[in-house]
Amino acid sequence: MISVGRAGGVLMLWAARFSGLRGDVAIAAVTTAATLGPLLVPGPKVWWIVALGALASAPVYWRRHAPMAVALFVGAAMTVMVFWEKPFLPFGPLVAVYTIADVSPTWKRLAAIPAIAVIVGVSLALPGEDSEIFRLIGTAFVAAYALGTSARANRSRTAELAERARRREQEHIAAVAEERARIARDMHDIITHAVGLMVVQAEAGPVVVRSDAPRAEAVFDAIADTGRGALTELRGLLTALRASAVPAGEHLGPAQPSLDGLASLAERSGLDVVMTVEGERRRISGSLEAAVYRIVQEALTNVRKHAGVRDVRLHLRWTARELLVEIADEGGGSRRDSGGHGLTGMRERATAYGGTLTAGPGQDGGFMVRAVFPLE
């Protein structure tokens, strides 16, 4: 009896490991052989007992398609057979019970527990089995149900881990794409700002050379400084773009500009910028500071390229709920982005942080860019 119990345990492990058509064929073949073996050796039993043995085992081939129906069928055949052939382990019903615990919905699994207990109890009580057989068979069915439940839990856990890994990979890819888009916007801002400033100063160079030699020297020094600064920033961005991956939570690019650099930016812009700050500065993320810096940089570049004026007002207003950034000039007032990506890039930066950006004629004429960022 102990060896038969071990054989039942091995059969449950087989059922747990093998799936698919070949697995179902193998499990059905092993179950049928284990059931019919004692009926054929050393001498075959009468044909109808052998037939009952086949009916109590072979149908487990269809166990995954109709686990409840297969369990009832093989259980009924086994209950009839034990009146003439006993004791032996009910391999077919054990595999069927394992399958119910493994693949059936929750309500069917719960409903099957009392049904299994009743059928097993009847099949043991009517032939008058002793308490040892009750204990052995009961333990075997509990073990089969527990193994099925365990297999189901392991499968769910594996699927959950696979889904979690897939989501992490998607988040990683999205983070890389977002970071590269940020770098592309930064490259646009750096190039348009630096090249625009160099063009304006280079155009003014011949004029001041003839009238003011010391000032001309300062103009050319500014052109060189602007070019060197742009090359340094671009070198850092291009180096980052060569990276094949970005660790989670890290940036591809170099250190981001901050609000502390706005004064220097205004000074290097080649414009007469009057900068005012209203309210108490709040602590914000470095990425938001970089977004504000780039918006101001692009707005100053547009003033220099399109407005035809030098006077610019840069105003920052801090409140408890938002940060307001305004860049206004006294130019023509109807200037647009000339088909480029400047205003589009500024709007994208503002939207990325839950803010809004508007651009159009100012209240006192000229052109105004106004960005509002929520701080809560």
C-alpha positions in Angstrom: 0.0 0.0 0.0 2.9 2.4 0.8 4.5 1.7 -2.6 1.2 2.4 -4.3 0.9 5.7 -2.4 4.4 6.7 -3.6 3.4 5.8 -7.1 0.4 8.2 -6.7 2.6 11.0 -5.6 4.9 10.5 -8.6 1.9 10.6 -10.8 0.7 13.9 -9.3 4.2 15.4 -10.0 4.0 14.2 -13.6 0.6 15.9 -13.9 2.1 19.1 -12.5 5.1 19.2 -14.9 3.6 18.1 -18.2 1.1 20.0 -20.2 -0.1 20.2 -23.8 -1.3 17.3 -26.1 1.7 15.1 -25.5 1.6 15.7 -21.8 -2.1 14.8 -21.6 -1.5 11.6 -23.6 1.4 10.6 -21.3 -0.6 11.3 -18.2 -3.6 9.3 -19.5 -1.3 6.4 -20.5 0.5 6.3 -17.1 -2.8 6.6 -15.2 -4.4 3.8 -17.2 -1.4 1.5 -16.9 -1.2 2.1 -13.1 -5.0 1.3 -12.8 -5.1 -1.7 -15.1 -1.8 -3.2 -14.0 -3.2 -4.9 -10.8 -6.2 -6.1 -12.8 -4.0 -7.9 -15.4 -1.2 -9.2 -13.3 -0.6 -12.0 -12.3 -3.8 -13.1 -14.1 -6.4 -10.9 -15.8 -9.7 -10.2 -14.1 -13.1 -10.6 -15.7 -13.6 -8.3 -18.7 -16.1 -6.0 -17.1 -13.8 -5.2 -14.1 -11.0 -4.4 -16.6 -13.5 -2.2 -18.5 -14.4 -0.4 -15.3 -10.7 0.1 -14.6 -10.3 1.6 -18.1 -13.3 3.9 -17.6 -11.9 5.0 -14.2 -8.5 6.1 -15.7 -8.4 6.7 -19.5 -10.9 9.6 -19.6 -8.3 11.8 -17.7 -7.0 12.5 -21.3 -9.8 15.1 -21.5 -9.3 16.4 -18.0 -8.2 19.9 -19.0 -11.2 20.4 -21.4 -13.9 19.3 -18.9 -12.3 18.7 -15.4 -15.6 18.5 -13.5 -17.2 16.1 -15.9 -14.1 13.9 -16.1 -13.9 13.8 -12.3 -17.5 12.7 -11.9 -17.1 10.1 -14.6 -13.9 8.4 -13.4 -15.2 8.8 -9.8 -18.4 6.9 -10.6 -16.5 4.2 -12.4 -14.1 3.8 -9.5 -16.9 3.7 -6.9 -18.5 0.8 -8.8 -15.3 -1.1 -9.3 -14.2 -1.0 -5.6 -17.1 -3.3 -4.7 -15.1 -6.2 -6.4 -11.5 -5.0 -6.5 -9.8 -3.5 -3.4 -7.7 -2.1 -1.9 -5.8 0.1 -4.4 -5.2 3.8 -5.0 -7.7 5.6 -7.3 -5.2 7.1 -9.8 -7.8 8.4 -12.2 -9.9 10.3 -9.6 -6.7 11.7 -8.0 -5.5 13.1 -11.3 -9.0 14.5 -11.9 -9.1 16.2 -8.5 -5.6 17.7 -9.1 -6.8 19.1 -12.4 -9.9 20.7 -10.8 -7.7 22.5 -8.3 -5.2 23.5 -11.1 -7.4 24.8 -13.9 -11.0 25.4 -12.7 -12.4 28.8 -11.7 -12.6 29.6 -8.0 -16.3 28.9 -7.5 -15.9 25.5 -9.2 -12.9 24.6 -7.1 -14.8 25.5 -3.9 -18.0 23.7 -5.0 -15.9 20.6 -5.8 -14.6 20.1 -2.3 -17.8 18.9 -0.6 -18.7 16.9 -3.8 -15.3 15.1 -3.7 -15.6 14.4 0.1 -19.1 12.9 -0.4 -18.1 10.7 -3.4 -14.9 9.5 -1.7 -16.8 8.8 1.5 -19.5 6.8 -0.2 -17.0 4.8 -2.2 -15.2 3.8 1.0 -18.2 3.4 3.3 -20.4 1.2 1.2 -17.7 -1.5 0.7 -17.0 -1.4 4.5 -13.4 -0.2 4.4 -11.6 0.2 7.7 -10.3 3.5 9.2 -6.7 2.9 7.8 -8.0 2.9 4.3 -10.1 6.0 5.0 -7.0 7.8 6.3 -4.8 6.8 3.4 -7.3 7.6 0.6 -8.4 10.8 2.3 -4.7 11.9 2.6 -4.1 11.1 -1.1 -7.1 13.3 -2.2 -6.1 16.2 0.0 -2.5 15.9 -1.3 -3.8 15.9 -5.0 -5.9 19.0 -4.4 -3.1 20.8 -2.6 -0.6 20.0 -5.4 -3.1 21.3 -8.0 -3.6 24.5 -6.0 0.2 24.9 -5.7 0.7 24.5 -9.4 -2.0 27.1 -10.1 -0.3 29.5 -7.6 3.1 28.9 -9.2 1.8 29.5 -12.7 0.1 32.8 -11.5 3.2 33.9 -9.8 5.3 33.2 -13.0 2.8 35.1 -15.1 2.9 38.0 -12.7 6.6 38.2 -12.7 6.7 38.1 -16.5 4.2 40.9 -16.7 6.1 42.9 -14.2 9.3 42.4 -16.2 7.5 43.5 -19.4 6.2 46.6 -17.7 9.6 47.5 -16.4 11.1 47.0 -19.9 8.4 49.3 -21.4 9.0 51.9 -18.7 12.7 51.7 -19.4 12.2 52.2 -23.2 9.8 55.1 -22.6 12.3 56.7 -20.2 15.0 56.4 -22.8 12.8 57.8 -25.5 11.7 60.7 -23.3 15.3 61.5 -22.3 16.4 61.5 -25.9 13.5 63.8 -26.9 14.7 66.1 -24.1 18.2 66.0 -25.5 16.9 66.8 -29.0 15.1 69.8 -27.6 18.2 70.9 -25.7 20.3 70.7 -28.9 17.7 72.8 -30.7 17.8 75.4 -28.0 21.6 75.5 -27.7 22.2 75.7 -31.5 19.5 78.4 -32.2 20.6 80.4 -29.2 24.3 80.3 -29.8 24.3 80.6 -33.6 21.7 83.4 -33.5 23.7 85.3 -31.0 26.9 84.8 -33.0 25.2 86.0 -36.2 23.9 89.1 -34.6 27.3 90.0 -33.1 29.1 89.1 -36.3 26.8 91.4 -38.3 27.5 94.2 -35.8 31.3 93.5 -36.0 32.1 95.4 -39.2 30.2 98.4 -38.0 32.0 98.7 -34.7 35.3 97.9 -36.2 35.2 101.2 -38.2 33.8 103.3 -35.3 34.9 101.7 -32.0 37.8 99.3 -32.1 37.8 98.4 -28.3 34.1 97.5 -28.6 34.8 95.5 -31.7 37.3 93.4 -29.8 34.6 92.8 -27.1 32.1 91.7 -29.8 34.5 89.2 -31.3 35.4 87.9 -27.8 31.7 87.4 -27.2 31.4 85.4 -30.4 34.3 83.2 -29.4 32.9 82.7 -25.9 29.4 81.8 -27.3 30.9 79.3 -29.7 33.0 77.6 -27.1 30.1 77.4 -24.7 27.9 75.9 -27.4 30.5 73.4 -28.4 30.9 72.3 -24.7 27.2 71.8 -24.3 26.8 70.0 -27.6 29.8 67.7 -26.9 28.1 66.6 -23.7 24.8 65.9 -25.4 26.4 64.0 -28.3 28.4 61.9 -25.9 25.2 61.0 -24.1 23.5 60.1 -27.3 26.1 57.5 -28.0 25.1 55.6 -24.9 23.2 52.5 -25.7 21.1 52.4 -22.6 20.2 54.6 -19.6 19.8 53.2 -16.0 16.5 53.7 -14.4 16.2 57.1 -12.7 19.3 58.6 -14.5 19.7 61.2 -17.2 21.6 60.6 -20.4 22.7 64.2 -20.7 25.0 66.4 -18.7 24.0 68.5 -15.7 20.9 70.6 -16.5 20.7 74.4 -16.4 18.9 76.0 -13.5 17.1 79.2 -12.6 20.4 80.5 -11.1 21.7 80.7 -14.7 19.0 83.0 -16.0 20.9 86.2 -15.1 24.0 84.9 -17.0 21.8 83.9 -19.9 20.2 87.3 -20.1 23.7 88.9 -20.0 25.0 86.7 -22.8 21.9 87.1 -25.0 23.1 90.3 -26.7 19.9 92.0 -25.6 19.0 94.6 -23.0 17.1 92.3 -20.6 15.5 93.7 -17.5 14.9 90.8 -15.1 12.5 91.0 -12.2 11.5 88.4 -9.6 8.3 88.7 -7.6 7.4 86.6 -4.6 9.5 84.1 -2.6 11.3 81.4 -4.5 10.0 77.9 -4.0 12.0 74.7 -4.1 11.2 72.9 -7.4 12.7 69.9 -9.2 15.9 70.3 -11.2 14.1 69.2 -14.4 11.5 71.9 -14.0 14.2 74.5 -13.5 15.8 73.3 -16.7 12.5 73.5 -18.6 12.0 77.2 -17.4 15.6 78.0 -18.4 15.2 76.5 -21.9 11.9 78.3 -22.4 13.5 81.7 -21.5 16.5 80.8 -23.8 14.3 80.1 -26.8 12.1 83.2 -26.2 15.2 85.4 -26.1 16.5 83.7 -29.3 13.2 84.5 -31.0 13.4 88.1 -29.9 16.8 88.5 -31.3 15.9 86.8 -34.6 12.5 88.3 -35.3 11.7 91.4 -33.1 14.2 93.9 -34.4 14.5 95.4 -30.9 16.9 95.0 -27.9 14.7 95.8 -24.9 13.2 92.7 -23.3 11.4 92.2 -20.0 11.9 88.9 -18.1 9.5 88.5 -15.2 9.2 85.6 -12.7 6.4 85.6 -10.2 6.2 83.0 -7.4 3.0 82.3 -5.7 1.9 79.5 -3.3 0.4 77.6 -6.2 2.2 78.4 -9.4 5.3 79.9 -11.1 4.6 82.5 -13.8 7.3 83.3 -16.4 6.9 86.1 -18.9 9.2 87.3 -21.6 8.0 90.4 -23.4 9.6 92.7 -26.0 8.4 95.9 -27.8 8.7 94.7 -31.3 6.1 94.4 -34.1 3.7 92.4 -31.9 2.5 89.9 -34.6 5.7 87.9 -34.9 5.3 84.1 -35.1 7.8 81.2 -35.0 8.7 81.5 -38.7 7.8 77.9 -39.4 10.4 76.5 -36.9 10.0 74.4 -33.8 10.7 77.0 -31.2 7.2 77.7 -29.9 6.3 74.1 -30.3 9.2 73.0 -28.2 8.4 75.6 -25.5 4.8 74.4 -25.3 6.0 70.8 -25.1 8.3 71.6 -22.2 5.5 73.5 -20.4 3.0 70.7 -21.0 5.4 68.0 -19.7 5.2 69.6 -16.3 1.5 70.2 -16.2 1.9 73.9 -17.3 0.6 76.0 -20.1 2.3 78.3 -22.5 0.8 81.1 -24.6 2.5 83.4 -27.1 1.1 86.4 -28.9 0.9 90.2 -28.9 1.6 91.8 -25.5 -0.6 94.2 -23.6 1.6 97.2 -24.5 2.4 96.0 -28.0 5.3 93.8 -28.9 5.3 90.1 -28.4 4.9 88.1 -25.1 5.6 84.5 -24.2 3.8 83.5 -21.0 4.3 80.2 -19.2 2.5 79.1 -16.0 3.6 76.0 -14.0 1.6 74.6 -11.1 3.6 74.0 -7.9 1.2 71.7 -6.0 
